[in-house]
Amino acid sequence: MKNEPSLNILCRVDASLEIGAGHLMRCLALANALNKRGAQCTFLSYKQKGDLHALVDEQGHKRCVISSDEQAAPAIASDKSYSDKLIVASQMSEEREAQRCIQLLGKQRFDLLIVDHYHLAKTFCRSMRAICKRILVIDDLANREHDCDILLDQNLLPNASTRYQNLIPNACQTLLGPQYALLREEFYQSKTIDSLQQEEGHLLVNFGGNDIHNLSALCIEAMANSKYVKSADIVIGANHPSLQQLKSAISLYPGFTLHIQTKEMARLMHKASLMIGAGGSSHWERCICSLPALIVTVAENQVETTRYLDSLGVCQYVADASDGINNSISATMLASCIDKFLSSPDLLESMRKKASEIVPKQAGTPLVCDTVLTLL
């Protein structure tokens, strides 16, 4: 592959205030790694609030925008449950989506299409084969059929090996489990992170790119009421809806520091004694950094994996806030959970050890790149 011309790769993924940033961030991690190995990546996505297009530009990738008035995905009623929102688009809608994408891309042809999207499935991918030689689908729902050459699901579940039976072609290669977690390069820079010292009583807070329910503010109140918290890093995305409120709250506590769209998450994780955050891809970032965590899920698709990791002693599942902050979660309750762990070094060490066994340090994104490049 070293002497061959650059590979042309297309990523069909979206980010928004409603969808969140996770899908795009893991595609960016893979695209950045593939780019360093001779690939050229183009991101194809809708223009909408919270789309993170500036981040794609900043990292040097090409971008092709689907205008919102061209959107082919079906309208979703706001009063529908999370599961209802994930009902697969009709075959006609997927076909229209594919044809609009093909028309928008013109004469461009691609060696690989990467699809990371809950509303796109078999019909979309089958149509996109007209301009894409191979297809990699990134999924974690296992609720619809796919037409792909590689299926990647980085979740850890007891039934992982059987979830996609009858949903993918017989010849499809499966990459299942956190050994294929798409993490950014910073998490593999062992010479840098191994020298970092953990700080006693130091917490890290992060609820993803959007944190639409502002759980960060609740955690600030909880940490302020804790008997054992000495300092904290609070990480938010550029699209956080309550930025000014958080800045005001954090200004009251000299030991608390706010980070916006940080590029140093691995360093911050190695610095912390304990983290409070959401499920999803953050699980694998914490695990590779051997970081104990208290988890508040913020989407229904985070619950199953979080419960399983809790049963393995990798984290503690505190509450679900998929529909917002409710009676099951409060600053007082979070403060109690924080103090339980910070006052028990043995409890923290046990969780740290179990977390360290989940994600191999020599796998993840580099291993996925190897698999993709071998296919191409």
Buried (B, 14 or more C-beta within 10 A) or exposed (E): EEEEEEBBBBBBBBBBBBBBBBBBBBBBBBBBBBBEBBBBBBBBBBBBEBBBBEBBEEEEBBBBBBEEEBBBBBEBEEEEEEEEBBBBBEBEBBBBBBBBBBEBBEEBEBBBBBBBBBBBBBBBBBBBBEBBBBBBBBBBBBBBBBBBBBBBBBBBBEEBEEBBEEBBEEEBBBBBBBBBBBBBEBBBEEEEBEEBEBBEBBBBBBBBBBBBBBBBBBBBBBBBBBEBBBBBBBBBBBBBBBBEBBEEBBEEBEBBEBBBBBEEBBBBBBBBBBBBBBBBBBBBBBBBBBBBBBBBBBBBBBBBBBBBBBEEBBBBBBBBBBEEBEEEBBBEBBBEBBBEBBEEEEBBEEBBEBBBEBBBEEBBBBBBBEBBBEBB
